[in-house]
Amino acid sequence: MARYSQAKTAGFTLIEMVTVILILGIVIVGISSFVIFGTRIFVESSAVDQVLSQSRFGIERMTRDIRRAVPNSIRVLNATDGSYQCIELLPISASTSYLDAPFVPETARNSLTAIKSIRPISAGQSTLIYPLTNAEVYNSQGTTAKRFTVQSVAEASDLLTITLTQSVRFTEASPLMRLYVADSPLSYCFVTSASSVELRLYQNYGYQATQPTPTTMGSGVLMAQNVANNLSTNPAIILTPATLVTNAIVHLQPLFAVNGETFQYQHQVQVMNVP
């Protein structure tokens, strides 16, 4: 009697396949959630780090320039509508002691002698002796004032002969015979943009008797973004002016916001009152 053998067919049942698909789906959802969560943390951390780096750079740059400001050259301008707040200053390029200079009521002349400074003095820079007010720093020169423009400089041993662009007389002598040399003024402005407040640096706009506004100084250089100060109620800059016995102090308190978090600087910069 003939016998026939029936081979078994290997495979998966429908229930097994559905079960595997469900398990794989659960695993993929779990892995994707972990990846998305990790990516979100990385993106948010990168955004916070970027804002921190920008803010730190802006504050450090402001601090450096404020500390080397010509005495009594700092002035702050606040917009009445809170759209901007600016601090203007005249940074010192070089400083030394003068030996001889024309002062009132002496005869006007176009030269003065000074001790050689560590940093070079060049044509186009301004010389200042004993500035006590903003007006004496920024007003037009005339022929009797406290700020005049350098035409040329000649060195002889450890002495400098500075030739000015015109015959002049300085208004007052410095008690300690200090001579400051500076380039052009610069301004740091917190300016309200469409979405937030930006910190911008403005340069090369020249001396102006009235403190200039951001719209009159050009586009400026972007220093930091994401500033969250309401400039009308929470100014980013507060100036405590110098007196006869105290130095000027600039209070920097910009507030930065990123990803729903805020952090605020509380920084004080002292400006030596030694004209």
C-alpha positions in Angstrom: 0.0 0.0 0.0 1.6 3.3 -1.1 2.1 6.1 1.4 2.3 9.8 0.7 4.2 12.3 3.0 3.0 15.9 3.3 5.7 18.5 3.9 5.0 21.2 6.4 4.8 24.8 5.0 6.7 27.4 7.2 5.3 31.0 7.6 3.6 33.6 9.9 0.0 33.8 10.8 -1.9 37.0 10.4 -2.1 37.4 14.2 1.7 37.1 14.5 2.3 39.7 11.8 -0.1 42.2 13.4 1.6 41.6 16.7 5.1 42.3 15.3 3.8 45.4 13.5 2.3 46.8 16.7 5.5 46.1 18.7 7.7 47.7 16.0 5.3 50.7 15.9 5.6 51.2 19.7 9.4 50.9 19.6 9.6 53.4 16.7 7.3 55.9 18.4 9.5 55.6 21.6 12.7 56.1 19.7 11.4 59.0 17.7 10.1 60.7 20.8 13.5 60.4 22.4 15.2 61.7 19.3 12.8 64.6 19.0 13.2 65.5 22.7 17.0 65.4 22.4 16.9 67.5 19.3 14.6 70.1 20.9 16.9 70.3 23.9 19.9 70.8 21.6 18.2 73.5 19.6 17.0 75.4 22.7 20.4 75.1 24.4 22.1 76.4 21.2 19.7 79.4 21.1 20.3 80.2 24.8 24.1 79.9 24.3 24.0 82.2 21.3 22.0 84.9 23.2 24.4 84.5 26.1 27.4 84.9 23.8 26.0 87.9 22.1 25.0 89.6 25.3 28.3 89.0 26.9 30.2 90.3 23.9 28.0 93.5 23.8 28.3 94.2 27.5 32.1 93.6 27.5 32.6 95.8 24.5 30.5 98.6 26.1 32.4 98.2 29.4 35.8 98.5 27.7 34.8 101.7 25.8 33.1 103.3 28.8 36.1 102.8 31.0 38.4 104.6 28.5 36.1 107.5 28.0 37.4 111.1 28.2 36.3 112.5 31.6 32.9 114.2 31.4 32.3 113.0 27.8 29.5 110.5 28.6 25.9 111.5 28.0 22.7 109.5 27.8 19.7 110.2 25.6 16.3 108.6 26.2 13.5 108.8 23.6 10.3 110.2 25.0 8.3 107.3 23.4 10.7 104.6 24.7 11.8 103.7 21.1 15.6 104.0 21.9 18.1 104.8 24.6 21.7 105.9 23.7 24.9 106.4 25.5 27.5 108.5 23.8 31.2 108.9 24.8 34.6 110.0 23.5 37.1 107.1 23.8 40.7 108.0 24.8 43.2 107.0 22.1 46.3 108.3 23.9 47.1 110.4 27.0 50.2 112.1 28.3 51.3 115.3 30.1 51.8 118.6 28.3 54.7 120.8 29.1 53.7 124.0 27.3 50.3 125.0 25.7 48.6 128.3 24.8 46.0 129.2 27.5 43.8 132.3 27.9 44.9 135.1 28.2 48.1 134.2 26.4 48.7 134.9 22.7 47.1 132.2 20.5 49.4 129.8 18.6 49.0 126.5 16.8 51.4 124.3 18.7 52.0 122.7 22.1 54.7 120.4 23.5 54.1 117.2 25.5 55.8 114.2 26.9 55.9 111.3 24.4 52.9 109.0 24.9 52.9 105.2 24.8 50.4 105.2 22.0 50.9 107.2 18.8 49.2 110.5 18.1 48.2 111.2 14.5 46.7 113.9 12.3 42.9 114.3 12.5 42.7 113.3 16.2 41.5 115.8 18.9 43.5 117.1 21.8 41.6 117.9 25.0 42.8 119.8 28.1 40.7 119.9 31.3 37.2 119.2 29.9 34.6 119.6 32.6 31.3 119.4 30.8 29.7 117.7 27.7 29.5 121.0 26.0 33.3 121.5 26.2 33.8 118.1 24.6 31.2 118.2 21.8 30.6 121.9 20.9 32.2 123.5 17.9 35.9 124.3 18.4 36.2 128.0 17.6 39.6 129.5 18.5 39.1 129.4 22.3 37.9 126.1 23.6 39.1 122.8 25.3 39.2 120.6 22.2 41.3 121.2 19.0 42.3 119.1 16.0 45.8 117.8 15.4 47.5 118.7 12.1 50.8 117.0 12.6 53.1 115.5 15.2 56.9 115.8 15.4 59.0 113.7 17.8 62.3 114.7 19.4 63.8 112.4 22.0 61.0 111.9 24.6 59.1 115.1 23.6 56.3 115.7 21.1 55.6 118.9 19.3 51.9 118.8 18.3 50.9 121.2 15.6 47.1 122.1 15.5 45.0 123.0 12.5 44.8 126.7 13.6 46.1 129.2 16.2 44.2 128.6 19.4 44.0 129.2 23.1 42.8 126.5 25.6 40.3 127.8 28.1 41.8 126.4 31.2 45.0 124.6 32.3 44.7 121.1 33.9 45.9 121.1 37.5 47.9 118.0 36.8 48.8 119.0 33.2 46.9 116.1 31.6 46.5 116.0 27.8 44.0 113.6 26.3 43.9 112.6 22.6 40.8 111.1 21.1 39.3 109.9 17.8 35.7 110.6 17.0 32.7 109.9 19.4 30.8 106.7 19.4 27.4 105.7 20.6 25.8 102.5 21.9 22.0 102.5 21.4 19.3 100.1 22.5 16.8 100.4 19.6 13.3 99.0 19.4 12.8 96.9 16.3 9.8 95.1 14.9 10.0 92.1 17.3 12.4 93.1 20.1 15.1 95.6 21.2 18.6 95.5 19.6 21.9 96.8 20.8 23.8 98.7 18.1 27.1 100.5 17.9 27.4 103.8 15.9 30.7 105.4 14.9 32.2 107.9 12.5 29.4 110.4 12.6 31.5 113.3 14.0 31.1 115.7 16.8 27.6 117.1 17.4 26.7 119.7 20.0 23.3 118.0 20.5 23.5 114.3 21.2 22.5 112.5 17.9 19.6 110.0 17.6 20.0 106.5 15.9 18.2 107.8 12.8 20.9 110.5 12.3 23.9 108.2 12.8 23.4 105.6 10.0 22.6 101.9 10.3 25.1 101.1 13.0 26.6 97.7 13.8 24.4 95.0 15.4 26.0 94.0 18.8 23.2 91.9 20.4 19.6 90.9 19.9 16.7 89.6 22.1 16.8 92.5 24.5 13.6 92.6 26.4 13.7 95.9 28.3 10.7 98.2 28.2 12.9 101.3 27.7 10.2 103.6 29.1 9.9 101.8 32.4 13.0 99.7 32.7 15.9 101.5 31.0 19.0 99.5 30.0 21.4 102.4 30.9 21.4 104.7 33.9 24.1 107.3 34.4 25.2 108.7 37.7 27.1 111.9 36.8 30.5 112.7 38.3 30.8 115.3 41.0 33.8 117.2 42.4 34.5 114.3 44.8 33.0 111.2 43.1 33.5 109.5 39.7 30.8 108.9 37.2 29.1 105.5 37.3 27.3 103.9 34.3 24.7 101.3 35.4 24.2 98.7 32.6 21.0 96.6 33.2 19.9 95.1 29.9 17.3 92.3 30.1 17.6 89.4 27.6 14.8 86.9 26.7 15.1 83.6 24.9 12.8 80.5 24.8 10.5 82.0 27.5 13.4 82.5 29.9 15.0 85.9 30.9 18.2 87.0 32.4 19.3 90.5 33.4 22.7 92.0 33.8 23.4 94.2 36.8 26.8 95.8 35.9 28.4 99.0 37.1 31.2 100.8 35.2 33.2 103.5 36.9 34.5 106.4 34.8 37.4 108.1 36.4 36.8 111.9 36.9 40.4 113.0 36.4 40.3 115.8 33.8 
